[in-house]
Every structure is written in C-alpha cells, then in structure tokens.
Amino acid sequence: CLATGVCLTDPEKQAEELVSARKAMELAKDIGCPLIRVFGGAYPDKVSRSEAITHLARAFRDLIPDAERTGVQICLETHDHWCHPEHVSEVLALVDHPTAGVNWDFQHPLRTCGWNVEDSFRLLSPWILHVHFHDGTLEQSRLEMLPAGEGVYEVEKAVKLLQSIRYKGYL
C-alpha cells in the first residue's frame, strides 16, 4: 500500500488533494502497488459531520475512473477525524464501489472512540483492503506503541477476525 498524506474531506482543499491522489495512483501503478492509503482529515467547523461524509464520499467517487484506469484501489484509513467505524462505513456505503475500501487501523477506533476490535471489524469488514497492525496503551495524552501482545489492543482477536474473512493482505 502506498501510504499517502492525502486528506480528502475539506471542500476548500479537495481539488488539490484529488490531484495528489491521482498522482499517487499513477505512482502506485508504475511500481506495481495495488493500493493507496488516504486520510479523511479534518473538516472546517462550519461543515457538519453529515456534510463531511458527503464531501468525502464525493471525493472517492471522483477518483473511481482513475482507480479503474490504473487498477489501484483507494483505502480510507481509520485515522484522525475518521476513527469512528460508523462514519467510515457511511462513507464507503455511499461510494459503493470495489475500488474504495478501508485501511483498518484497529488501534484508532479503540483508542479514540472506545470501540472494541470485534465491533469495529464487524462494521468495516466488507471494505477491509489493508491493515495497520500494532499494539500499545490507551494513554490519551500521547501515543504509546508496544510490541504486539504487550499492550491492551486486542491483537490476537484482530488476527482471528482477519483470518475469518481470509484476509491475504499485509499487516
């Protein structure tokens, strides 16, 4: 997965971010990489969550022709303002296209939204294309990463859940 810093939610920055996403898809195609990771990113205070979901889904739909042409899928990471699995699933349900999926970073829904791995997985599993895999603490003042199995994230459960859908991607 080509991990970009593209953030697609802010309507004022969306046009330039779409250009960056298209360039990333071209690069991914050129190097034989099947996926790019994008962020939803922050959205302006004047934009409601519902409007942000619509803006983000529209950005993904705008990228579908490029994704089809390049053969590169676009993964929205559960990160930043888009950690909540319900919000991410709403976006992907609106997009409703096989080129759009999720980069499931199971740490962020747990740490920032209080979701357990099983519920997060259940909601997002139809769209999981890539996984960020790590362990750590629930410390809110700083991100503390630990070797797998030494923190509080449900690492073993995440692996079993991914096996249940025969996930073949990278961790």
N, C-alpha and C positions, 0 to 999 in steps of 0.2 A: 504494500500500500504506500503510495506516495503521500506523505503527510504534509499537506499544505497549511498555511496560516489563513487561508481564505475564510472570511466571515460574511455570510450572505443575508443577514436579517435587516440591517439598517437601510431603509429605502433611499437615503441620500447617498450612500456609498455603494449601493448594489450594482450599478452599471460597471464601475471599475473592478469590483470584486468578481463579477461574471467574466470579465476579460481575463483576470488572473486564473480563474478556474478553467477556462478554455485552454489557456497556455499550459496549465498543469496537466490537463488531459492529453494534450499533444505530446508533452514530455513523457508522460506515463506510457502512451502508445509507443513512442520511439524506443523506450528502454524495456518494453515488454512487461510493464506493470499493469495488472488488471483493475486497480482501484486507486482513487484519490480520496483523501480524508479532507473534509471541510468542517468548519465550525458554523454554528448559527450566529454566535457572537451576541454582543449587546444590541439592544434596540433603544431608540430615543424614548425618554419619559413620556412624550406625547403620543407614543404608539402603544396601544393595549396589547396584552398577550395574544388575544384573538387576532388582531391585525398582524402581529409579528408572525404568527403561524401562517397566515395567508401570504404574507410577503415571502417568507422562507419557502413555502410550497411553490409559489410562482417562480422563484429563482431556480429551484430544482427543475421545474417543468421547462423553463427557458433553456436549461442545459441538456435536456433529453436528446435533441437532434445531434449535438456534439458527442454525447456519450454513445449514442448508437453508431455514429460515423467512426469514432475512434475505438469502440469496443471497450471503453473504460467506464466502470461503474463509479458512482459518487456516494460516499459514505458520510453521513452526518454523525459526528461524534457526540456522545452523551457527555457534554462538557459545558463550561461557562454558564450562560443563561439557558442552556438546553440540557440540563442534567435530568430533569423530570421525565420519566418514561412516557407519561401520558401526553406531554407536549410533543415529544419526538414522534410518538406513534400517530398523533393527529396530523403532523406534517406529512409523514410518509403515506398515510392513508389518503390524504388529499392528492399527493403526487401519483400514487397508484401506478408505478411503472417499474419494471425489473431492473432498470439502470440505477434506481435510487434505493439506498439501504442505510443501515446504521453501522457505525463503528462503535460497538458496545464496550465502553469503558465502565465496567460494572462498579468500580470504585466510586465514581462521581454520584450516581443516584443514591448509593448507600450513605456516603459521607455528607452530601449536601442536602438531600431530600428525605433521608430516613427510609428509603426503600430497601427491602431485602433482595438478595440476588435472585431468589426464585420468582418473586412477583415481577421484578424488572425484566427478567428473562422471558417470562410468560407473555408479557405485553409486547416485547420487542423482537422475539424470536423469528417472526415471519420475515424480518428485514435484516437480520444479522449477516453482514458480509465480512466483517473484520472485528477483532477483539483486542483491546488493550488489557493486559493481564499483569496485575501486581498486587501487593499486599501492603498493609500499613495500619495506621491508627485512625481513630475518629476525631483526633485533635482538630479543632476548628481554627485555631489561631495560626497554624502552619501545616503544610502538607508534609507528613512524615511517612516515608516509604520504608518497608521492611522486606526481607527475603520472603518469598512465598511460603505460607504456613506459619510464619512467626507473628503475623498481625491479626486483626479482627475481621478482615474481609473473608467472605465465605468462598475461599479459593477452591477447595475440593468440590463443593457443591456446584460452583460455576463450571468446572471441568465436566462433571457428570451431566449437567444440563446441556452443555455443548455436545457431548457425546450422544445425547438422546436425539439430537437432530442431525447427527452425523456430520458435524462441522469439520471441514477439512482445511480451513484457513490457518493462518499463522496466529500465534499468541504472542 
